[in-house]
Amino acid sequence: MTDIGQIRIGGNLVGIAGLKAIMEDMAADYAERSDEEIGREIMARVARQNYIPRRAEGLYREALVKEFHRFLGREVEEAPTGGLRIIVLGPGCARCTQLERDVREALAELQLPGELTHVDDLRAIARFGIMGTPALIINGKVVSVGQTPSRPQIKNWLREAAGPAGG
């Protein structure tokens, strides 16, 4: 089964089939190459398994190069997005799944816009520098590690992160 990785392209999350395998294959040979070379190669590889709209090729190339740098553990400047950005870190255990469900339901109850991502790859989790799971990150701030917080606590964190709009 092919893995599907998600990246942000033009403000939207897009699923890319085989993304992790492509990054792993390219890491050794392309780590020190120019962004132009990386962009050409990664686009060619991604296009073998995915449809890339012609009009969006530039956006895809830019996003894929950024994702490749992120994969290599390099700092990547993020473009600001609307709504909350929430990340659940956990390998897919019952507690991690419960945390994701609770966050999703809290967002719905509060009627807050937000993007929820569940990172379950252990190497990707390690890149966050967090030593316990499940972990919850809201707008780049780690709010919980190693526990499953209550839904009222999750709602408080979401309201706080949303600011006056989350009232």
C-alpha positions, 0 to 999 in steps of 0.5 A: 500500500502506498503512503499518502503524505499531506503538504500545504499547496497554495493554502490547501492540504493536498495528499501526495501518494508515495511522498515519504518514499520519494523523500527517503530515496532523494535524501542522500543524493539531493541533500546538498543540491540546489532548490532548482535541481531538487524541484525538478527531480521531486516534481518528476518523481511525484508526477509518476504517481500523482496528478499535478495540475499544469496551472499549479506546477509552480506552487507544487514545486515550491511546496515540495522543495520546502517539504524536502528541506523539512524532511531533512530536518532543516528550518523552513519558514511557514506562510501564515494561514487562517484558522488554528493549526493543530498537531496531534503526535502519537503512533496511533495508539488508543490514547492518541486516537482519542486525543485526535477525536476529542480535538476534532469534536471540540473544534466542531462544538466551538465552531472554530476553523482549524486544520488538524494533522495527526503525525504517527510516524516515529521519526517525524514525531522525534523531529518535534523534540517531544519525548512523550505521546500523545502530544498536542501542539496548537499554533506551534505551541506544545500544550500537552505531552504524555497525557490525554487532556479532558475535552474542557481543557482542550476547548480552553486551549483552542479558545485561547489560541483562537483569541477573541474569535474563539470566545 
